[in-house]
C-alpha cells in the first residue's frame, strides 16, 4: 500500500516569467484514492498534464508506475481523463469507445464493461452529440477504464453530473479502489473528496501546501455546548476541561476535546445549575480547512 505509484521531486513548470507549478514534491500510493485540490489556476491541470507526458517539466522529476511520464509502458497501464473529453460527435458512444479500444489493444468486451460501469449501456448506440454534459463526462471516464488500468488520473470526473450521477460516480471510484486500482483525481467538489479520498494534496499558486490524510487535515473534532445562563455554564466547563481548551463563540462554548469528554461536560453543566440546550461534536469540514489554507497562502 505504501508503494509510490506517482512520485514527484520538485516538479516545476514555467511559461516565460510565470511559474505555473513550483517545486511540487508529492506521492500517490498504490491502491489509494488521492484527491488533488486547489483553486482555479493553482496548477492542478498543469501538474496532471506533466504526469501523463503531455507537457515537459521545466525542472524536477516525476515517475509514474516506475517509469518516466509518457513512457509507452506507463500509457498502457494508466487511464486518463483530463479536461473535457473529446470524441467524434457523429459516432455513438459505443463506437467512440471501440475506436479507442483498438488503440489500446482491447476488444468489445472491455467496451461493454466500461459502458456498464459508468451506467451508459442504455444510451450506448446514441450519437455522442446528443449526450448531455454529464453523459459526455461519464463516457470520458469509460474511455479511461478501457484495458483495466492500474492507475486512473481523473480531472474533475463529476463535472456536469446531477446529484444522482455524482453518487454513482462516487460509488464507481470507491469500487475501483476496492478492486486494487489507484485513483488520482482533482475536483472542486470538496464534499465529494471528503467522502471518498484516503489522502489529499492541496496546491495553491503552483506550490503544494500540504499532503495528508483527510482525517489529519480536518483535525480533532471539538465539542459545541449551548447552555444558559453562560455565567454559570462557562466556568463549569472550564473547571472540568481546563481554561485553555474552552473558547466562547457566537454559536456557543467550543471545547477542544473529543466525544469522549461529552458526558463529563454535560454532568458539569447540569450540576452547576445551568440548563443544557445542546451538546454535539463539531468538526471542521474539508472545505473549511481548504479555504483557510488557500486564503492564508495568498
C-alpha positions as CSV (number, residue, x, y, z in Angstrom):
1,X,0.0,0.0,0.0
2,X,2.9,2.4,0.7
3,X,4.5,1.9,-2.7
4,X,4.6,5.2,-4.6
5,X,2.7,4.8,-7.9
6,X,3.2,8.5,-8.7
7,X,6.2,10.3,-7.2
8,X,7.4,13.8,-8.0
9,X,10.5,15.6,-6.7
10,X,10.4,19.4,-7.0
11,X,8.4,19.2,-10.2
12,X,8.3,22.6,-11.9
13,X,6.7,24.1,-15.0
14,X,7.5,27.7,-16.2
15,X,6.0,29.6,-19.0
16,X,8.3,32.5,-19.5
17,X,8.4,34.5,-16.3
18,X,5.3,32.7,-15.0
19,X,5.7,29.7,-12.8
20,X,2.6,27.5,-13.1
21,X,3.9,24.6,-10.9
22,X,6.6,25.4,-8.4
23,X,8.8,22.6,-7.0
24,X,6.0,20.2,-6.2
25,X,7.0,17.0,-4.3
26,X,4.2,14.5,-3.9
27,X,3.5,10.8,-3.6
28,X,0.4,8.8,-4.6
29,X,0.4,5.3,-3.0
30,X,-0.8,2.1,-4.6
31,X,-4.4,1.3,-4.0
32,X,-5.5,4.7,-2.6
33,X,-7.8,7.4,-3.8
34,X,-5.8,10.6,-3.8
35,X,-7.5,14.0,-4.1
36,X,-5.6,16.7,-5.8
37,X,-7.1,20.0,-4.7
38,X,-6.7,23.7,-5.5
39,X,-8.5,26.8,-6.7
40,X,-8.7,27.6,-10.3
41,X,-5.3,28.4,-11.8
42,X,-3.5,26.7,-8.9
43,X,-1.5,24.4,-11.2
44,X,-3.6,21.2,-10.8
45,X,-4.2,20.5,-14.5
46,X,-0.6,21.5,-15.5
47,X,0.7,19.0,-13.0
48,X,-1.6,16.3,-14.3
49,X,-0.5,17.0,-17.9
50,X,3.1,16.6,-16.9
51,X,2.3,13.3,-15.2
52,X,0.8,11.8,-18.3
53,X,3.5,13.2,-20.6
54,X,1.5,15.8,-22.4
55,X,3.9,18.6,-21.4
56,X,7.5,18.5,-20.3
57,X,8.6,19.9,-16.9
58,X,11.0,22.8,-16.7
59,X,12.7,21.3,-13.7
60,X,12.4,18.5,-11.3
61,X,11.5,14.8,-11.9
62,X,8.4,12.6,-11.9
63,X,8.0,8.8,-12.1
64,X,4.6,7.1,-12.8
65,X,4.3,3.4,-12.2
66,X,8.1,3.3,-12.0
67,X,8.7,4.9,-15.4
68,X,9.1,8.5,-16.8
69,X,5.8,10.1,-17.8
70,X,4.8,9.4,-21.4
71,X,6.7,6.1,-21.5
72,X,4.7,3.6,-23.6
73,X,4.7,1.1,-20.7
74,X,3.1,3.7,-18.5
75,X,0.5,4.7,-21.0
76,X,-0.5,1.1,-21.4
77,X,-1.2,0.7,-17.7
78,X,-3.0,4.0,-17.0
79,X,-6.3,5.6,-17.9
80,X,-6.7,9.4,-18.2
81,X,-9.4,11.9,-18.2
82,X,-8.1,15.5,-18.3
83,X,-10.3,18.5,-19.0
84,X,-13.3,17.9,-21.3
85,X,-13.3,14.6,-23.1
86,X,-13.0,14.8,-26.9
87,X,-15.0,12.3,-29.0
88,X,-16.3,12.1,-32.6
89,X,-19.7,13.8,-32.4
90,X,-21.3,11.7,-35.3
91,X,-20.3,8.3,-33.7
92,X,-22.2,6.6,-31.0
93,X,-20.8,6.3,-27.5
94,X,-20.1,2.6,-28.1
95,X,-18.3,3.3,-31.4
96,X,-16.2,6.1,-30.0
97,X,-15.0,3.6,-27.3
98,X,-14.4,1.0,-30.0
99,X,-12.1,3.4,-31.8
100,X,-10.1,3.9,-28.6
101,X,-10.2,0.2,-27.7
102,X,-8.3,-0.6,-31.0
103,X,-5.5,1.7,-30.0
104,X,-5.4,0.1,-26.5
105,X,-5.5,-3.4,-27.9
106,X,-8.7,-4.5,-26.2
107,X,-11.9,-5.9,-27.5
108,X,-15.6,-5.2,-27.4
109,X,-16.0,-7.0,-24.1
110,X,-13.9,-4.2,-22.5
111,X,-16.1,-1.6,-24.2
112,X,-19.2,-3.2,-22.9
113,X,-17.8,-3.5,-19.4
114,X,-16.7,0.2,-19.4
115,X,-20.1,1.4,-20.5
116,X,-21.8,-0.7,-17.9
117,X,-19.6,0.6,-15.1
118,X,-20.5,4.2,-15.9
119,X,-24.2,3.4,-16.4
120,X,-24.3,4.3,-20.2
121,X,-25.3,0.9,-21.6
122,X,-28.8,2.0,-22.4
123,X,-27.5,5.0,-24.4
124,X,-24.6,3.3,-26.0
125,X,-26.0,3.4,-29.5
126,X,-26.9,7.2,-29.3
127,X,-24.6,9.6,-31.1
128,X,-22.2,11.5,-28.9
129,X,-23.5,14.9,-30.0
130,X,-26.9,14.0,-28.4
131,X,-25.3,13.4,-25.0
132,X,-25.8,15.7,-22.1
133,X,-22.7,17.2,-20.4
134,X,-22.9,14.6,-17.6
135,X,-23.2,11.8,-20.1
136,X,-20.1,13.1,-22.0
137,X,-18.2,13.1,-18.8
138,X,-19.2,9.6,-17.9
139,X,-18.1,8.4,-21.4
140,X,-14.8,10.1,-20.8
141,X,-14.4,8.0,-17.6
142,X,-15.4,4.9,-19.6
143,X,-12.6,5.6,-22.0
144,X,-10.2,5.9,-19.1
145,X,-11.3,2.5,-17.9
146,X,-10.6,0.6,-21.1
147,X,-7.9,-2.0,-20.5
148,X,-8.4,-2.2,-16.8
149,X,-5.6,0.3,-16.0
150,X,-3.5,0.1,-12.8
151,X,-3.7,3.9,-12.4
152,X,-6.5,6.3,-13.2
153,X,-5.9,10.0,-13.4
154,X,-9.2,11.9,-13.5
155,X,-9.6,15.7,-13.8
156,X,-13.0,16.8,-12.4
157,X,-14.8,13.4,-13.1
158,X,-18.1,14.7,-11.6
159,X,-18.2,17.8,-13.8
160,X,-21.8,18.2,-15.1
161,X,-23.3,15.4,-13.1
162,X,-26.5,15.8,-11.2
163,X,-26.7,14.6,-7.5
164,X,-27.7,11.1,-8.6
165,X,-24.9,11.0,-11.1
166,X,-22.3,12.2,-8.6
167,X,-23.4,9.4,-6.2
168,X,-23.0,6.8,-9.0
169,X,-19.5,8.2,-9.8
170,X,-18.6,8.2,-6.1
171,X,-19.6,4.5,-5.9
172,X,-17.7,3.8,-9.1
173,X,-14.5,5.4,-7.9
174,X,-14.6,3.7,-4.5
175,X,-15.3,0.4,-6.2
176,X,-12.3,0.8,-8.5
177,X,-10.0,1.4,-5.5
178,X,-11.5,-1.7,-3.7
179,X,-10.6,-3.7,-6.8
180,X,-7.0,-2.6,-6.5
181,X,-6.8,0.3,-8.8
182,X,-5.1,3.5,-7.8
183,X,-7.1,6.7,-8.4
184,X,-5.7,10.2,-8.5
185,X,-8.4,12.8,-9.0
186,X,-8.8,16.6,-9.0
187,X,-12.1,18.1,-8.0
188,X,-13.6,21.3,-6.8
189,X,-16.4,19.4,-5.0
190,X,-14.7,19.1,-1.7
191,X,-17.7,17.4,-0.1
192,X,-17.2,14.5,-2.6
193,X,-13.5,14.4,-2.0
194,X,-14.0,14.3,1.8
195,X,-16.3,11.2,1.3
196,X,-14.1,9.1,-0.9
197,X,-10.4,10.1,-0.7
198,X,-7.8,8.5,1.5
199,X,-5.3,11.3,1.2
200,X,-5.2,14.7,-0.4
201,X,-2.6,17.2,-1.7
202,X,-3.5,20.9,-1.6
203,X,-1.9,23.1,-4.2
204,X,-2.2,26.9,-4.4
205,X,-0.2,29.4,-6.5
206,X,1.7,26.4,-8.0
207,X,3.0,25.3,-4.6
208,X,2.0,22.2,-2.7
209,X,0.8,23.4,0.7
210,X,0.2,20.1,2.3
211,X,-0.2,16.4,1.7
212,X,-2.1,14.5,4.3
213,X,-4.9,12.1,5.1
214,X,-8.4,13.7,5.1
215,X,-8.7,12.9,8.8
216,X,-5.4,14.6,9.8
217,X,-6.2,17.6,7.7
218,X,-9.6,18.1,9.3
219,X,-8.1,17.7,12.8
220,X,-9.6,16.5,16.0
221,X,-13.3,17.1,16.5
222,X,-14.4,19.6,19.1
223,X,-17.5,19.9,21.3
224,X,-20.1,22.6,20.9
225,X,-22.0,23.4,24.1
226,X,-25.1,25.7,24.3
227,X,-26.2,26.3,27.8
228,X,-27.9,29.0,29.9
229,X,-27.0,31.1,31.7
230,X,-23.5,31.4,30.4
231,X,-22.3,33.0,33.6
232,X,-22.8,29.5,35.3
233,X,-22.1,27.2,32.4
234,X,-18.8,28.7,31.2
235,X,-17.0,28.4,34.5
236,X,-18.3,24.8,34.9
237,X,-17.0,23.7,31.6
238,X,-13.6,25.4,32.2
239,X,-13.4,23.6,35.5
240,X,-13.5,20.1,34.0
241,X,-11.5,20.6,30.8
242,X,-9.2,23.4,31.5
243,X,-9.4,27.1,30.6
244,X,-7.1,26.8,27.6
245,X,-9.4,24.2,26.0
246,X,-12.5,26.5,26.1
247,X,-13.5,29.2,23.7
248,X,-16.7,31.3,23.8
249,X,-18.1,31.9,20.3
250,X,-21.2,33.3,18.8
251,X,-22.6,29.8,18.4
252,X,-21.8,28.7,22.0
253,X,-19.0,27.3,24.0
254,X,-16.4,25.5,21.9
255,X,-14.4,22.8,23.8
256,X,-11.2,21.5,22.3
257,X,-12.0,17.9,23.2
258,X,-13.4,14.8,21.5
259,X,-16.7,13.0,22.0
260,X,-15.3,11.0,25.0
261,X,-15.4,14.2,27.1
262,X,-19.1,14.9,26.3
263,X,-20.6,13.1,29.3
264,X,-18.2,14.8,31.7
265,X,-19.0,18.3,30.2
266,X,-22.8,17.6,30.4
267,X,-22.7,16.5,34.0
268,X,-20.6,19.5,35.0
269,X,-23.0,22.0,33.3
270,X,-26.1,20.4,34.9
271,X,-24.5,20.0,38.3
272,X,-23.7,23.7,38.3
273,X,-27.4,24.5,37.8
274,X,-27.3,25.6,34.2
275,X,-29.8,24.4,31.5
276,X,-28.1,22.3,28.8
277,X,-29.6,23.3,25.5
278,X,-27.3,21.5,23.1
279,X,-24.2,19.4,23.2
280,X,-22.7,18.0,20.0
281,X,-19.4,17.2,18.3
282,X,-18.3,19.9,15.8
283,X,-15.7,19.0,13.2
284,X,-14.3,21.2,10.5
285,X,-15.2,20.1,7.0
286,X,-12.5,19.6,4.4
287,X,-14.0,22.7,2.6
288,X,-13.4,24.9,5.7
289,X,-9.8,23.7,6.0
290,X,-9.2,24.1,2.3
291,X,-10.4,27.7,2.3
292,X,-8.4,28.6,5.4
293,X,-5.2,27.1,3.8
294,X,-5.6,28.7,0.4
295,X,-6.6,32.1,1.8
296,X,-3.5,32.1,4.1
297,X,-1.3,31.2,1.2
298,X,-2.3,34.2,-0.9
